[in-house]
Amino acid sequence: MMPDMASIIRKRYRVRRRLLYWSIGFFLVATMPMANLLFEVVFRLIGGEWPDWYGVETTFRWVTVLCTPGVLLLLSRSLLTRWLVPLPVPRCPRCGYEVVRLESNQCPECGLRLPEALVERGEDDCQ
């Protein structure tokens, strides 16, 4: 049985929302080293020392590594959702033939009698 459009839309909405949460999670995790660096620089400057620039470079590398998946997820959310939850295509259960615009309820490939709900009838656009 093929799912109806309402359930597909709900499932796509849930998947898209989860991808958004994952991207926000990557951004939040990426802010932790940045906040640590900020506190370290401020406390060293208050104490009269220069900050450790090697730590700054390492922190920026970690932020880049952690932010990149978040940005990619955020920008490709709709494409990933359509790929993860595709629209169903009516097919014959036995041979996989696409049962769109058939004249009868019988599969032209294997001869299986198909239920009426599975067969999509359409009008010819050529006439």
Secondary structure as GFF3:
##gff-version 3
##sequence-region A 1 127
A	DSSP	alpha_helix	5	46	.	.	.	ID=ss1
A	DSSP	alpha_helix	53	75	.	.	.	ID=ss2
A	DSSP	alpha_helix	77	84	.	.	.	ID=ss3
###
